[in-house]
Amino acid sequence: MPDVPWGVLFWHLKSHVQVICFALLFLYSLAGRAAAPERILSGVLCAMFVVDRLYHEVSPEPIVWRHTDLMHLCIDAVVLACTLAVALHANRVYPLWIGAAQIIAVSGHVYRVSMVEINRFAYDMMVMMPSYVQLIAMALGLAFHTWRRRRRGSYPSWRRLSSHMPPGMRTISRGA
């Protein structure tokens, strides 16, 4: 067996390592150590990779339109909708980072569809690199949530909409 440097080996296995990391975060959040926003986001991010793997196993050829893999665009759009829904209502900051990274991924697909010619490397970085940001944000968010719960006890998972509105707007939002 040839002696392969660990950096080269890791580079070729990085997607597998990433899937394992997301699965471990999901399992950790399901083990009762996380609240609803953490369980939802880790589940969505883990499902994103599972659906992508299934897609590549089932479909021998990608479904391409204007040099864009439409299934990847659909997966990223669904993940964007889910992450933004959680990010806008969760009483946490890190879901906003996850949602922002997903906006970059979807923007990469939209950019690819709209441009006749785009640098392939730039496109790949726009649609793949955000998942690494999401992995780091999810891991840090879960770690800080666990630390905060241990240190200060339970705290609300979701924001109350009316608490962030000016007093005059609160009555309008209640229908009064």
TIVO-2410 file (N, C-alpha, C; in nm, 3 decimals):
# residues 176
REC num residu      c1      c2      c3 atome chaine
REC   1      M   0.085  -0.119   0.000     N      A
REC   1      M   0.000   0.000   0.000    CA      A
REC   1      M   0.088   0.124   0.000     C      A
REC   2      P   0.063   0.218  -0.092     N      A
REC   2      P   0.146   0.338  -0.099    CA      A
REC   2      P   0.124   0.426   0.023     C      A
REC   3      D   0.230   0.496   0.061     N      A
REC   3      D   0.222   0.586   0.175    CA      A
REC   3      D   0.159   0.718   0.131     C      A
REC   4      V   0.034   0.740   0.171     N      A
REC   4      V  -0.041   0.858   0.131    CA      A
REC   4      V  -0.041   0.957   0.248     C      A
REC   5      P  -0.002   1.083   0.225     N      A
REC   5      P  -0.006   1.182   0.333    CA      A
REC   5      P  -0.149   1.198   0.386     C      A
REC   6      W  -0.160   1.221   0.516     N      A
REC   6      W  -0.292   1.230   0.578    CA      A
REC   6      W  -0.373   1.346   0.521     C      A
REC   7      G  -0.309   1.454   0.480     N      A
REC   7      G  -0.381   1.568   0.422    CA      A
REC   7      G  -0.450   1.531   0.292     C      A
REC   8      V  -0.383   1.454   0.209     N      A
REC   8      V  -0.441   1.409   0.082    CA      A
REC   8      V  -0.556   1.313   0.109     C      A
REC   9      L  -0.534   1.222   0.205     N      A
REC   9      L  -0.638   1.126   0.241    CA      A
REC   9      L  -0.762   1.197   0.295     C      A
REC  10      F  -0.740   1.295   0.383     N      A
REC  10      F  -0.853   1.370   0.437    CA      A
REC  10      F  -0.927   1.447   0.328     C      A
REC  11      W  -0.852   1.506   0.233     N      A
REC  11      W  -0.915   1.581   0.125    CA      A
REC  11      W  -1.010   1.493   0.045     C      A
REC  12      H  -0.972   1.368   0.021     N      A
REC  12      H  -1.056   1.277  -0.056    CA      A
REC  12      H  -1.173   1.223   0.025     C      A
REC  13      L  -1.161   1.227   0.157     N      A
REC  13      L  -1.268   1.175   0.244    CA      A
REC  13      L  -1.347   1.286   0.313     C      A
REC  14      K  -1.323   1.412   0.275     N      A
REC  14      K  -1.384   1.525   0.346    CA      A
REC  14      K  -1.536   1.523   0.345     C      A
REC  15      S  -1.597   1.482   0.236     N      A
REC  15      S  -1.744   1.479   0.232    CA      A
REC  15      S  -1.799   1.371   0.324     C      A
REC  16      H  -1.729   1.260   0.333     N      A
REC  16      H  -1.772   1.154   0.425    CA      A
REC  16      H  -1.757   1.198   0.571     C      A
REC  17      V  -1.647   1.265   0.600     N      A
REC  17      V  -1.624   1.317   0.735    CA      A
REC  17      V  -1.732   1.419   0.770     C      A
REC  18      Q  -1.768   1.503   0.674     N      A
REC  18      Q  -1.870   1.604   0.698    CA      A
REC  18      Q  -2.006   1.540   0.727     C      A
REC  19      V  -2.042   1.438   0.652     N      A
REC  19      V  -2.169   1.369   0.675    CA      A
REC  19      V  -2.169   1.305   0.813     C      A
REC  20      I  -2.059   1.244   0.851     N      A
REC  20      I  -2.049   1.182   0.983    CA      A
REC  20      I  -2.062   1.287   1.092     C      A
REC  21      C  -2.000   1.403   1.074     N      A
REC  21      C  -2.010   1.511   1.174    CA      A
REC  21      C  -2.153   1.560   1.187     C      A
REC  22      F  -2.222   1.581   1.076     N      A
REC  22      F  -2.362   1.624   1.083    CA      A
REC  22      F  -2.450   1.518   1.148     C      A
REC  23      A  -2.425   1.392   1.118     N      A
REC  23      A  -2.502   1.283   1.180    CA      A
REC  23      A  -2.477   1.278   1.331     C      A
REC  24      L  -2.352   1.297   1.373     N      A
REC  24      L  -2.322   1.298   1.516    CA      A
REC  24      L  -2.389   1.416   1.588     C      A
REC  25      L  -2.389   1.533   1.524     N      A
REC  25      L  -2.458   1.648   1.583    CA      A
REC  25      L  -2.608   1.620   1.595     C      A
REC  26      F  -2.665   1.558   1.493     N      A
REC  26      F  -2.808   1.525   1.496    CA      A
REC  26      F  -2.837   1.425   1.608     C      A
REC  27      L  -2.757   1.321   1.619     N      A
REC  27      L  -2.778   1.222   1.723    CA      A
REC  27      L  -2.759   1.282   1.862     C      A
REC  28      Y  -2.662   1.370   1.878     N      A
REC  28      Y  -2.640   1.438   2.005    CA      A
REC  28      Y  -2.761   1.524   2.041     C      A
REC  29      S  -2.816   1.594   1.944     N      A
REC  29      S  -2.932   1.680   1.973    CA      A
REC  29      S  -3.056   1.597   2.004     C      A
REC  30      L  -3.066   1.478   1.947     N      A
REC  30      L  -3.180   1.390   1.976    CA      A
REC  30      L  -3.169   1.323   2.112     C      A
REC  31      A  -3.049   1.317   2.165     N      A
REC  31      A  -3.027   1.246   2.291    CA      A
REC  31      A  -3.076   1.326   2.412     C      A
REC  32      G  -3.156   1.427   2.390     N      A
REC  32      G  -3.214   1.504   2.500    CA      A
REC  32      G  -3.126   1.617   2.548     C      A
REC  33      R  -3.019   1.647   2.478     N      A
REC  33      R  -2.929   1.753   2.521    CA      A
REC  33      R  -2.956   1.884   2.449     C      A
REC  34      A  -3.057   1.886   2.366     N      A
REC  34      A  -3.082   2.006   2.287    CA      A
REC  34      A  -3.231   2.038   2.288     C      A
REC  35      A  -3.260   2.164   2.260     N      A
REC  35      A  -3.399   2.210   2.251    CA      A
REC  35      A  -3.445   2.200   2.106     C      A
REC  36      A  -3.567   2.244   2.083     N      A
REC  36      A  -3.629   2.230   1.951    CA      A
REC  36      A  -3.549   2.294   1.837     C      A
REC  37      P  -3.500   2.418   1.850     N      A
REC  37      P  -3.425   2.475   1.736    CA      A
REC  37      P  -3.302   2.392   1.697     C      A
REC  38      E  -3.233   2.339   1.797     N      A
REC  38      E  -3.115   2.257   1.769    CA      A
REC  38      E  -3.154   2.125   1.703     C      A
REC  39      R  -3.259   2.064   1.751     N      A
REC  39      R  -3.304   1.937   1.690    CA      A
REC  39      R  -3.352   1.958   1.547     C      A
REC  40      I  -3.426   2.065   1.524     N      A
REC  40      I  -3.477   2.092   1.389    CA      A
REC  40      I  -3.362   2.120   1.293     C      A
REC  41      L  -3.273   2.212   1.332     N      A
REC  41      L  -3.164   2.249   1.241    CA      A
REC  41      L  -3.067   2.133   1.216     C      A
REC  42      S  -3.032   2.060   1.319     N      A
REC  42      S  -2.941   1.947   1.297    CA      A
REC  42      S  -3.007   1.841   1.212     C      A
REC  43      G  -3.138   1.822   1.229     N      A
REC  43      G  -3.211   1.727   1.145    CA      A
REC  43      G  -3.219   1.770   1.000     C      A
REC  44      V  -3.243   1.898   0.978     N      A
REC  44      V  -3.250   1.951   0.841    CA      A
REC  44      V  -3.114   1.939   0.772     C      A
REC  45      L  -3.008   1.975   0.843     N      A
REC  45      L  -2.875   1.969   0.782    CA      A
REC  45      L  -2.831   1.825   0.756     C      A
REC  46      C  -2.865   1.735   0.847     N      A
REC  46      C  -2.833   1.594   0.825    CA      A
REC  46      C  -2.915   1.538   0.708     C      A
REC  47      A  -3.043   1.574   0.703     N      A
REC  47      A  -3.129   1.528   0.593    CA      A
REC  47      A  -3.081   1.581   0.459     C      A
REC  48      M  -3.024   1.702   0.457     N      A
REC  48      M  -2.972   1.757   0.333    CA      A
REC  48      M  -2.868   1.663   0.273     C      A
REC  49      F  -2.780   1.611   0.355     N      A
REC  49      F  -2.675   1.521   0.305    CA      A
REC  49      F  -2.730   1.383   0.271     C      A
REC  50      V  -2.827   1.336   0.348     N      A
REC  50      V  -2.886   1.205   0.319    CA      A
REC  50      V  -2.960   1.209   0.185     C      A
REC  51      V  -3.039   1.314   0.163     N      A
REC  51      V  -3.113   1.327   0.037    CA      A
REC  51      V  -3.015   1.341  -0.079     C      A
REC  52      D  -2.907   1.416  -0.059     N      A
REC  52      D  -2.808   1.432  -0.166    CA      A
REC  52      D  -2.743   1.297  -0.199     C      A
REC  53      R  -2.711   1.220  -0.099     N      A
REC  53      R  -2.651   1.087  -0.124    CA      A
REC  53      R  -2.749   0.996  -0.197     C      A
REC  54      L  -2.874   0.997  -0.153     N      A
REC  54      L  -2.976   0.915  -0.220    CA      A
REC  54      L  -2.994   0.958  -0.365     C      A
REC  55      Y  -2.995   1.087  -0.388     N      A
REC  55      Y  -3.008   1.139  -0.524    CA      A
REC  55      Y  -2.896   1.087  -0.614     C      A
REC  56      H  -2.774   1.091  -0.564     N      A
REC  56      H  -2.661   1.046  -0.645    CA      A
REC  56      H  -2.658   0.894  -0.661     C      A
REC  57      E  -2.716   0.822  -0.568     N      A
REC  57      E  -2.725   0.676  -0.581    CA      A
REC  57      E  -2.833   0.636  -0.682     C      A
REC  58      V  -2.945   0.707  -0.682     N      A
REC  58      V  -3.060   0.673  -0.767    CA      A
REC  58      V  -3.043   0.726  -0.909     C      A
REC  59      S  -2.995   0.847  -0.922     N      A
REC  59      S  -2.985   0.910  -1.052    CA      A
REC  59      S  -2.842   0.897  -1.107     C      A
REC  60      P  -2.826   0.821  -1.216     N      A
REC  60      P  -2.691   0.806  -1.272    CA      A
REC  60      P  -2.640   0.936  -1.334     C      A
REC  61      E  -2.729   1.014  -1.387     N      A
REC  61      E  -2.692   1.142  -1.448    CA      A
REC  61      E  -2.765   1.255  -1.375     C      A
REC  62      P  -2.696   1.366  -1.349     N      A
REC  62      P  -2.763   1.479  -1.285    CA      A
REC  62      P  -2.869   1.542  -1.376     C      A
REC  63      I  -2.969   1.602  -1.315     N      A
REC  63      I  -3.073   1.673  -1.388    CA      A
REC  63      I  -3.024   1.817  -1.402     C      A
REC  64      V  -2.975   1.851  -1.520     N      A
REC  64      V  -2.907   1.978  -1.542    CA      A
REC  64      V  -2.988   2.068  -1.634     C      A
REC  65      W  -2.996   2.194  -1.597     N      A
REC  65      W  -3.055   2.297  -1.682    CA      A
REC  65      W  -2.966   2.420  -1.669     C      A
REC  66      R  -2.919   2.470  -1.782     N      A
REC  66      R  -2.830   2.586  -1.785    CA      A
REC  66      R  -2.709   2.566  -1.693     C      A
REC  67      H  -2.650   2.449  -1.701     N      A
REC  67      H  -2.530   2.412  -1.626    CA      A
REC  67      H  -2.552   2.404  -1.475     C      A
REC  68      T  -2.677   2.397  -1.431     N      A
REC  68      T  -2.709   2.389  -1.289    CA      A
REC  68      T  -2.781   2.258  -1.260     C      A
REC  69      D  -2.735   2.189  -1.157     N      A
REC  69      D  -2.799   2.066  -1.113    CA      A
REC  69      D  -2.928   2.106  -1.039     C      A
REC  70      L  -3.041   2.080  -1.102     N      A
REC  70      L  -3.170   2.123  -1.047    CA      A
REC  70      L  -3.205   2.056  -0.914     C      A
REC  71      M  -3.163   1.932  -0.896     N      A
REC  71      M  -3.192   1.865  -0.769    CA      A
REC  71      M  -3.114   1.931  -0.656     C      A
REC  72      H  -2.990   1.968  -0.680     N      A
REC  72      H  -2.914   2.039  -0.578    CA      A
REC  72      H  -2.978   2.175  -0.547     C      A
REC  73      L  -3.027   2.241  -0.651     N      A
REC  73      L  -3.097   2.367  -0.630    CA      A
REC  73      L  -3.222   2.346  -0.545     C      A
REC  74      C  -3.298   2.242  -0.573     N      A
REC  74      C  -3.419   2.213  -0.494    CA      A
REC  74      C  -3.386   2.178  -0.350     C      A
REC  75      I  -3.285   2.095  -0.331     N      A
REC  75      I  -3.244   2.059  -0.194    CA      A
REC  75      I  -3.204   2.184  -0.118     C      A
REC  76      D  -3.121   2.267  -0.179     N      A
REC  76      D  -3.075   2.388  -0.112    CA      A
REC  76      D  -3.189   2.487  -0.086     C      A
REC  77      A  -3.286   2.494  -0.176     N      A
REC  77      A  -3.401   2.584  -0.156    CA      A
REC  77      A  -3.488   2.537  -0.039     C      A
REC  78      V  -3.510   2.408  -0.028     N      A
REC  78      V  -3.589   2.355   0.084    CA      A
REC  78      V  -3.515   2.377   0.216     C      A
REC  79      V  -3.385   2.353   0.217     N      A
REC  79      V  -3.306   2.376   0.337    CA      A
REC  79      V  -3.307   2.524   0.373     C      A
REC  80      L  -3.302   2.611   0.274     N      A
REC  80      L  -3.310   2.755   0.300    CA      A
REC  80      L  -3.442   2.791   0.367     C      A
REC  81      A  -3.552   2.740   0.316     N      A
REC  81      A  -3.682   2.770   0.375    CA      A
REC  81      A  -3.688   2.722   0.520     C      A
REC  82      C  -3.639   2.604   0.545     N      A
REC  82      C  -3.642   2.549   0.682    CA      A
REC  82      C  -3.551   2.627   0.777     C      A
REC  83      T  -3.430   2.656   0.732     N      A
REC  83      T  -3.336   2.725   0.821    CA      A
REC  83      T  -3.381   2.869   0.848     C      A
REC  84      L  -3.436   2.935   0.748     N      A
REC  84      L  -3.482   3.072   0.771    CA      A
REC  84      L  -3.603   3.074   0.864     C      A
REC  85      A  -3.692   2.977   0.853     N      A
REC  85      A  -3.807   2.971   0.944    CA      A
REC  85      A  -3.760   2.956   1.088     C      A
REC  86      V  -3.663   2.870   1.111     N      A
REC  86      V  -3.610   2.853   1.246    CA      A
REC  86      V  -3.531   2.976   1.288     C      A
REC  87      A  -3.448   3.029   1.199     N      A
REC  87      A  -3.363   3.143   1.233    CA      A
REC  87      A  -3.444   3.266   1.273     C      A
REC  88      L  -3.556   3.287   1.208     N      A
REC  88      L  -3.636   3.406   1.237    CA      A
REC  88      L  -3.716   3.394   1.367     C      A
REC  89      H  -3.735   3.273   1.416     N      A
REC  89      H  -3.816   3.255   1.536    CA      A
REC  89      H  -3.740   3.202   1.657     C      A
REC  90      A  -3.623   3.147   1.636     N      A
REC  90      A  -3.546   3.089   1.747    CA      A
REC  90      A  -3.486   3.198   1.833     C      A
REC  91      N  -3.474   3.169   1.959     N      A
REC  91      N  -3.412   3.261   2.055    CA      A
REC  91      N  -3.262   3.231   2.061     C      A
REC  92      R  -3.201   3.230   1.945     N      A
REC  92      R  -3.059   3.200   1.928    CA      A
REC  92      R  -3.003   3.287   1.816     C      A
REC  93      V  -2.872   3.302   1.812     N      A
REC  93      V  -2.807   3.378   1.705    CA      A
REC  93      V  -2.752   3.287   1.597     C      A
REC  94      Y  -2.700   3.170   1.635     N      A
REC  94      Y  -2.633   3.085   1.537    CA      A
REC  94      Y  -2.723   3.038   1.423     C      A
REC  95      P  -2.857   3.023   1.440     N      A
REC  95      P  -2.938   2.988   1.323    CA      A
REC  95      P  -2.934   3.094   1.212     C      A
REC  96      L  -2.911   3.219   1.250     N      A
REC  96      L  -2.897   3.324   1.149    CA      A
REC  96      L  -2.772   3.300   1.064     C      A
REC  97      W  -2.665   3.252   1.125     N      A
REC  97      W  -2.543   3.220   1.051    CA      A
REC  97      W  -2.567   3.103   0.956     C      A
REC  98      I  -2.639   3.003   1.004     N      A
REC  98      I  -2.669   2.887   0.919    CA      A
REC  98      I  -2.757   2.930   0.802     C      A
REC  99      G  -2.857   3.014   0.829     N      A
REC  99      G  -2.943   3.064   0.722    CA      A
REC  99      G  -2.867   3.151   0.623     C      A
REC 100      A  -2.776   3.234   0.674     N      A
REC 100      A  -2.697   3.319   0.585    CA      A
REC 100      A  -2.608   3.236   0.493     C      A
REC 101      A  -2.548   3.131   0.548     N      A
REC 101      A  -2.465   3.044   0.465    CA      A
REC 101      A  -2.550   2.975   0.358     C      A
REC 102      Q  -2.673   2.940   0.394     N      A
REC 102      Q  -2.761   2.874   0.296    CA      A
REC 102      Q  -2.805   2.972   0.188     C      A
REC 103      I  -2.821   3.098   0.223     N      A
REC 103      I  -2.851   3.201   0.122    CA      A
REC 103      I  -2.738   3.207   0.019     C      A
REC 104      I  -2.615   3.196   0.065     N      A
REC 104      I  -2.501   3.198  -0.027    CA      A
REC 104      I  -2.507   3.077  -0.120     C      A
REC 105      A  -2.540   2.960  -0.066     N      A
REC 105      A  -2.547   2.839  -0.149    CA      A
REC 105      A  -2.655   2.852  -0.256     C      A
REC 106      V  -2.772   2.899  -0.218     N      A
REC 106      V  -2.881   2.915  -0.316    CA      A
REC 106      V  -2.845   3.024  -0.416     C      A
REC 107      S  -2.781   3.131  -0.370     N      A
REC 107      S  -2.738   3.237  -0.461    CA      A
REC 107      S  -2.641   3.184  -0.565     C      A
REC 108      G  -2.557   3.091  -0.526     N      A
REC 108      G  -2.465   3.030  -0.622    CA      A
REC 108      G  -2.539   2.960  -0.735     C      A
REC 109      H  -2.646   2.886  -0.699     N      A
REC 109      H  -2.726   2.819  -0.802    CA      A
REC 109      H  -2.795   2.922  -0.892     C      A
REC 110      V  -2.853   3.024  -0.832     N      A
REC 110      V  -2.923   3.128  -0.909    CA      A
REC 110      V  -2.824   3.200  -1.000     C      A
REC 111      Y  -2.707   3.227  -0.949     N      A
REC 111      Y  -2.603   3.292  -1.029    CA      A
REC 111      Y  -2.565   3.204  -1.147     C      A
REC 112      R  -2.553   3.075  -1.123     N      A
REC 112      R  -2.516   2.980  -1.230    CA      A
REC 112      R  -2.625   2.974  -1.338     C      A
REC 113      V  -2.751   2.974  -1.296     N      A
REC 113      V  -2.862   2.971  -1.392    CA      A
REC 113      V  -2.864   3.099  -1.474     C      A
REC 114      S  -2.838   3.212  -1.410     N      A
REC 114      S  -2.854   3.341  -1.479    CA      A
REC 114      S  -2.736   3.380  -1.567     C      A
REC 115      M  -2.621   3.323  -1.542     N      A
REC 115      M  -2.501   3.359  -1.619    CA      A
REC 115      M  -2.477   3.257  -1.729     C      A
REC 116      V  -2.438   3.305  -1.844     N      A
REC 116      V  -2.405   3.215  -1.954    CA      A
REC 116      V  -2.277   3.139  -1.921     C      A
REC 117      E  -2.179   3.211  -1.871     N      A
REC 117      E  -2.054   3.146  -1.836    CA      A
REC 117      E  -2.008   3.195  -1.700     C      A
REC 118      I  -1.975   3.103  -1.613     N      A
REC 118      I  -1.926   3.134  -1.480    CA      A
REC 118      I  -1.808   3.040  -1.451     C      A
REC 119      N  -1.715   3.089  -1.378     N      A
REC 119      N  -1.601   3.008  -1.339    CA      A
REC 119      N  -1.650   2.891  -1.255     C      A
REC 120      R  -1.617   2.771  -1.297     N      A
REC 120      R  -1.664   2.649  -1.229    CA      A
REC 120      R  -1.617   2.644  -1.083     C      A
REC 121      F  -1.494   2.687  -1.058     N      A
REC 121      F  -1.441   2.689  -0.922    CA      A
REC 121      F  -1.521   2.783  -0.833     C      A
REC 122      A  -1.554   2.902  -0.884     N      A
REC 122      A  -1.633   2.998  -0.807    CA      A
REC 122      A  -1.770   2.941  -0.775     C      A
REC 123      Y  -1.832   2.878  -0.873     N      A
REC 123      Y  -1.964   2.817  -0.851    CA      A
REC 123      Y  -1.955   2.706  -0.745     C      A
REC 124      D  -1.857   2.619  -0.759     N      A
REC 124      D  -1.841   2.510  -0.663    CA      A
REC 124      D  -1.819   2.562  -0.522     C      A
REC 125      M  -1.739   2.666  -0.508     N      A
REC 125      M  -1.714   2.722  -0.375    CA      A
REC 125      M  -1.840   2.786  -0.318     C      A
REC 126      M  -1.919   2.852  -0.402     N      A
REC 126      M  -2.042   2.917  -0.353    CA      A
REC 126      M  -2.145   2.815  -0.306     C      A
REC 127      V  -2.150   2.699  -0.367     N      A
REC 127      V  -2.253   2.602  -0.329    CA      A
REC 127      V  -2.204   2.497  -0.230     C      A
REC 128      M  -2.072   2.478  -0.218     N      A
REC 128      M  -2.020   2.376  -0.127    CA      A
REC 128      M  -1.965   2.431   0.003     C      A
REC 129      M  -1.896   2.543  -0.001     N      A
REC 129      M  -1.832   2.596   0.120    CA      A
REC 129      M  -1.931   2.636   0.230     C      A
REC 130      P  -2.051   2.684   0.197     N      A
REC 130      P  -2.143   2.718   0.305    CA      A
REC 130      P  -2.175   2.601   0.399     C      A
REC 131      S  -2.171   2.479   0.348     N      A
REC 131      S  -2.200   2.365   0.436    CA      A
REC 131      S  -2.095   2.350   0.545     C      A
REC 132      Y  -1.971   2.390   0.518     N      A
REC 132      Y  -1.867   2.385   0.620    CA      A
REC 132      Y  -1.890   2.493   0.725     C      A
REC 133      V  -1.934   2.611   0.681     N      A
REC 133      V  -1.971   2.717   0.775    CA      A
REC 133      V  -2.088   2.670   0.861     C      A
REC 134      Q  -2.184   2.604   0.799     N      A
REC 134      Q  -2.300   2.554   0.872    CA      A
REC 134      Q  -2.260   2.448   0.975     C      A
REC 135      L  -2.166   2.362   0.940     N      A
REC 135      L  -2.118   2.260   1.033    CA      A
REC 135      L  -2.055   2.326   1.155     C      A
REC 136      I  -1.971   2.424   1.133     N      A
REC 136      I  -1.906   2.493   1.244    CA      A
REC 136      I  -2.009   2.569   1.328     C      A
REC 137      A  -2.101   2.640   1.262     N      A
REC 137      A  -2.204   2.716   1.334    CA      A
REC 137      A  -2.294   2.623   1.415     C      A
REC 138      M  -2.331   2.509   1.357     N      A
REC 138      M  -2.418   2.413   1.428    CA      A
REC 138      M  -2.345   2.354   1.549     C      A
REC 139      A  -2.219   2.318   1.531     N      A
REC 139      A  -2.142   2.261   1.642    CA      A
REC 139      A  -2.124   2.363   1.754     C      A
REC 140      L  -2.088   2.486   1.717     N      A
REC 140      L  -2.071   2.590   1.819    CA      A
REC 140      L  -2.204   2.626   1.884     C      A
REC 141      G  -2.310   2.636   1.805     N      A
REC 141      G  -2.441   2.667   1.859    CA      A
REC 141      G  -2.489   2.561   1.957     C      A
REC 142      L  -2.470   2.437   1.924     N      A
REC 142      L  -2.509   2.328   2.012    CA      A
REC 142      L  -2.424   2.328   2.139     C      A
REC 143      A  -2.295   2.354   2.124     N      A
REC 143      A  -2.206   2.359   2.241    CA      A
REC 143      A  -2.244   2.475   2.333     C      A
REC 144      F  -2.269   2.593   2.277     N      A
REC 144      F  -2.307   2.708   2.360    CA      A
REC 144      F  -2.444   2.689   2.423     C      A
REC 145      H  -2.536   2.627   2.352     N      A
REC 145      H  -2.667   2.599   2.409    CA      A
REC 145      H  -2.653   2.506   2.529     C      A
REC 146      T  -2.575   2.401   2.513     N      A
REC 146      T  -2.555   2.305   2.623    CA      A
REC 146      T  -2.488   2.373   2.741     C      A
REC 147      W  -2.386   2.455   2.712     N      A
REC 147      W  -2.317   2.528   2.819    CA      A
REC 147      W  -2.411   2.624   2.890     C      A
REC 148      R  -2.491   2.696   2.814     N      A
REC 148      R  -2.584   2.793   2.873    CA      A
REC 148      R  -2.690   2.725   2.958     C      A
REC 149      R  -2.743   2.612   2.910     N      A
REC 149      R  -2.843   2.540   2.989    CA      A
REC 149      R  -2.783   2.485   3.118     C      A
REC 150      R  -2.661   2.438   3.114     N      A
REC 150      R  -2.595   2.387   3.233    CA      A
REC 150      R  -2.567   2.499   3.332     C      A
REC 151      R  -2.529   2.614   3.280     N      A
REC 151      R  -2.490   2.725   3.367    CA      A
REC 151      R  -2.609   2.804   3.421     C      A
REC 152      R  -2.708   2.829   3.335     N      A
REC 152      R  -2.819   2.917   3.375    CA      A
REC 152      R  -2.953   2.847   3.383     C      A
REC 153      G  -2.962   2.725   3.342     N      A
REC 153      G  -3.089   2.654   3.345    CA      A
REC 153      G  -3.165   2.672   3.214     C      A
REC 154      S  -3.289   2.632   3.217     N      A
REC 154      S  -3.373   2.637   3.097    CA      A
REC 154      S  -3.402   2.781   3.056     C      A
REC 155      Y  -3.411   2.803   2.929     N      A
REC 155      Y  -3.447   2.935   2.876    CA      A
REC 155      Y  -3.533   2.913   2.752     C      A
REC 156      P  -3.612   3.015   2.711     N      A
REC 156      P  -3.705   2.995   2.599    CA      A
REC 156      P  -3.633   2.964   2.468     C      A
REC 157      S  -3.689   2.870   2.394     N      A
REC 157      S  -3.632   2.833   2.265    CA      A
REC 157      S  -3.674   2.928   2.154     C      A
REC 158      W  -3.791   2.987   2.169     N      A
REC 158      W  -3.848   3.069   2.062    CA      A
REC 158      W  -3.871   3.210   2.111     C      A
REC 159      R  -3.857   3.305   2.020     N      A
REC 159      R  -3.883   3.445   2.051    CA      A
REC 159      R  -4.032   3.471   2.050     C      A
REC 160      R  -4.072   3.564   2.132     N      A
REC 160      R  -4.210   3.612   2.126    CA      A
REC 160      R  -4.211   3.728   2.028     C      A
REC 161      L  -4.297   3.720   1.928     N      A
REC 161      L  -4.300   3.820   1.822    CA      A
REC 161      L  -4.326   3.960   1.877     C      A
REC 162      S  -4.419   3.972   1.969     N      A
REC 162      S  -4.459   4.105   2.016    CA      A
REC 162      S  -4.352   4.170   2.102     C      A
REC 163      S  -4.259   4.093   2.158     N      A
REC 163      S  -4.159   4.155   2.246    CA      A
REC 163      S  -4.058   4.238   2.170     C      A
REC 164      H  -4.045   4.220   2.039     N      A
REC 164      H  -3.949   4.296   1.961    CA      A
REC 164      H  -4.015   4.408   1.881     C      A
REC 165      M  -4.141   4.432   1.904     N      A
REC 165      M  -4.212   4.536   1.829    CA      A
REC 165      M  -4.230   4.659   1.915     C      A
REC 166      P  -4.232   4.774   1.852     N      A
REC 166      P  -4.265   4.896   1.927    CA      A
REC 166      P  -4.405   4.885   1.986     C      A
REC 167      P  -4.432   4.953   2.099     N      A
REC 167      P  -4.562   4.939   2.165    CA      A
REC 167      P  -4.682   4.963   2.074     C      A
REC 168      G  -4.677   5.059   1.983     N      A
REC 168      G  -4.789   5.088   1.895    CA      A
REC 168      G  -4.817   4.975   1.797     C      A
REC 169      M  -4.712   4.904   1.755     N      A
REC 169      M  -4.726   4.795   1.659    CA      A
REC 169      M  -4.781   4.668   1.725     C      A
REC 170      R  -4.761   4.653   1.857     N      A
REC 170      R  -4.808   4.532   1.925    CA      A
REC 170      R  -4.960   4.519   1.917     C      A
REC 171      T  -5.029   4.631   1.929     N      A
REC 171      T  -5.175   4.625   1.923    CA      A
REC 171      T  -5.222   4.596   1.781     C      A
REC 172      I  -5.149   4.644   1.682     N      A
REC 172      I  -5.185   4.618   1.543    CA      A
REC 172      I  -5.167   4.470   1.511     C      A
REC 173      S  -5.057   4.409   1.561     N      A
REC 173      S  -5.030   4.269   1.530    CA      A
REC 173      S  -5.131   4.175   1.597     C      A
REC 174      R  -5.193   4.218   1.706     N      A
REC 174      R  -5.293   4.135   1.772    CA      A
REC 174      R  -5.431   4.149   1.709     C      A
REC 175      G  -5.444   4.239   1.616     N      A
REC 175      G  -5.570   4.258   1.549    CA      A
REC 175      G  -5.661   4.357   1.618     C      A
REC 176      A  -5.609   4.433   1.714     N      A
REC 176      A  -5.691   4.530   1.787    CA      A
REC 176      A  -5.701   4.660   1.711     C      A
***
